[in-house]
Amino acid sequence: MRQGDVERVGAIGLNPWIDQQLHPSRIDDRAAEAMLPQFDAPPDSADQKELRRFARQQVETLAEERLLRAMYSERQLQEVLVDFWFNHFNVYAGKGRTAEFLPEYERDVIRPHVFDRFRDLLEADAKSPAMLFYLDNWLSADPNATQRIADIQQVRRGRRVGRFPARQQPPQQQKKQPRGLNENYGRELLELHTLGVDGGYTQQDVINVARAFTGWTIDPRTRTFRFAPALHDTGEKIVLGHKIKSGGGIEDGERVLDIVASRPETAHHIAFQLAQRLVADEPPPALVGRAAKRFLETKGDLREVVKTIVTSPEFLSPGVRDAKFKTPFEYVVSAVRTTGASVSEGRAFVQTLQQLGEPLYMCQPPTGYHQTADAWVSAGGLVTRMNFATRLVSGNMPGVTLPANPPPAQELALRIGSPEFQRH
């Protein structure tokens, strides 16, 4: 919390301030926007080494942007939710070309939808090149698609040459490994993104969901989503008891999104995770129940679900004050806001998060980083946090300017490194 924040909230009242935060477009955030780093233009070269270097640089710039927004944006609730939803729909920058798609993923998929309907966010994520690449759905195809495409190409060649037989492919091309069904996205859609691990789905549901999303791929020219009908499994599918008729196309996957986004299990899973992030590691069941009920009443309106949580008696209860242990990201951001420091570049903080065990965009499993205290409380982690606090208040971090006449460095470091400051 920055100096003066409590007074500003008190001046307009807590409820009006919460309402502002729930409608971030009403908040003038140009000062924070002006501080953000600029992304470089992609290189003209097609050299793979150069493209990989550029992708790594883009990830570093995006991490700086995320940190600076969290430190200085007036739209604080939006920034908390961007962090939450990116973690919910986690992708790993270190896998192949995933890093190339990350700036658009956060800017166009996550950020615009944090107060949208969950169904809209879910479809934007399902069609995003970052998620398609990370979970390999861009490769997923009807196992019979390879032969079907070959037959179509054979007919086309026959039409071009008339009565003459088409030229046979060289043996090495004939042995090319056919594409097949990939269940990665289907499984994570059910287990992580919607129903939850105990959501009542079966392995057959996973398979049929994967079949529904065959042909959802990436256009190599535009680097955007493309549906490839030739790769799609058009057979009948049954998902969670719902029959999807044969002969369909892209609407098969869209129908699956309709089904899972409207399930009570999904409502409970999303409500629990949001309450866990915003209230306590073990959120009150009654609060989770009300948030899940609101999810279903509003057809997944995330603004209304979040409002139910942040205006609840449980959220404001002294019993949950300081119930959450800060993640490294939350700790670093809150330390800067508390000191009132000016940050002209965030590279040093990106490195700090690596040292603290939460490098942005580098969580490998699709589960994302853990949001509970047991993942972050350790003697070594607390020492590293204290070392960061000492370095921050001493003025030795590149790109950081402390305010005029700050408190004594040792006093400020002890405050930021204290057990009380680790919680919120």
C-alpha positions, 0 to 999 in steps of 0.5 A, a space after each residue: 500500500 502506498 503512502 496516502 492510499 488509506 486517506 484517498 479511500 477514506 475520502 471517497 468511501 470504501 464502497 465507492 472505491 470498490 465499485 471503481 475498482 470493479 469498473 477499471 475503465 472509469 479510472 484514469 491510469 495514464 500516469 502508469 501507462 506512461 511508465 511502461 516499457 516499449 516492445 521492440 519490433 520483430 527482427 526481419 531475419 528468419 534466423 531461428 537463433 535470432 528469433 529465439 533471442 527476440 522471444 526471450 527479450 519479449 518475455 523480459 519486457 512483458 515481465 517488466 510491464 507486469 511488475 510496473 503495472 502492479 506497482 503503479 496502476 490505480 487499477 489495483 483490483 484489475 492487476 490482481 486479477 490479471 495475475 490470478 487469471 494468467 496463473 489459472 490459464 498458465 502457459 510456460 514461456 520456456 516451451 518452444 515457440 510459446 514465448 512468441 505468443 505471450 505478449 498477445 496472450 496477456 494483452 488480448 486474452 487475459 487482461 480484457 476478460 478479467 471482468 467479462 463472462 467466464 465463457 468468453 474468457 474460456 473461448 479466448 483462451 482456447 483459441 489463443 496461439 499461446 495455449 494451443 502451442 503450450 498444450 500441443 492442441 495445434 497438433 491434435 487431429 483426427 487419426 484418420 485425417 492424414 489418410 483423408 488429406 492424402 486422398 484429397 490431394 491425390 484426387 486434386 493431382 488426378 484432376 490436374 494430370 487427367 488420365 495419367 497416374 499421379 507421381 508416387 511419393 518418395 519412400 521417405 515421405 510415405 513413412 512420415 508419422 501421421 498426426 493424431 489425437 492429443 489429450 493435453 488440452 482436453 484434460 487440463 480444460 476439465 481438470 484445471 480450467 473448469 470443473 476441477 480435479 473432483 469435477 465428476 468427469 471420466 477419461 472418456 470425457 477427456 477423449 471426447 473433449 480432445 476429439 471436439 477440439 481437433 483442427 483447432 490450430 495455428 495459422 503459420 502465416 498469420 500466427 493466429 487461430 485457425 480451424 482446419 476442417 480437414 483435421 477435425 474428427 466429425 464423429 459423434 461425441 458424448 461429453 458429460 452426458 451431452 451428445 454432440 452430433 456427428 458432422 460438426 466442425 468448429 462448433 463441436 469445441 464451442 459446444 464443449 465450452 458451453 457445457 463446461 462453463 455452465 456446470 455447477 462444478 465449474 462455478 464452485 471451482 472458480 469461486 473457491 479459487 478466487 476466494 482462496 486468492 482474495 480471502 484465505 488459503 482455506 476460504 469460508 465455505 459459505 462465501 464460496 457457496 454464495 460466489 458459486 451461486 452468483 456465478 450460476 445466476 449471472 451465467 459466469 459474470 466474473 465482475 459479479 462473482 468478484 463483487 460478491 467476494 470483495 463486498 462480503 462480511 468475510 472479506 472485511 472480517 478481522 478474522 481473515 486480516 493478514 490470513 494470506 502469505 504474500 507470494 514473491 510477486 506480491 511481496 516485491 510489489 508491496 515493498 516498492 509501493 510501501 517505500 514510495 520508490 520510483 522505478 524507471 526500469 523493472 529488470 532488477 525486480 524481474 531478476 529478484 523474482 527469479 531468486 525468490 522462486 517465482 520467475 514470471 511466465 516460467 512456471 512449467 506445469 499447467 497448474 501455475 504457481 501455488 497460491 497458498 502459504 505452504 508453497 512459499 514459507 521457508 527459512 531460505 525464502 525469508 532470508 532471500 526476502 530480507 536480503 531484497 529488502 536491504 538492497 531496496 532501501 539502500 538505494 543499490 538497485 538499478 533503476 530505483 530512486 528512493 523518495 526524499 528524506 526516507 526513514 532510516 534504511 535499517 528501520 525500513 528494511 526491518 519493517 519490509 522484512 518483518 513477518 507481519 509484512 509478509 502477510 496481507 
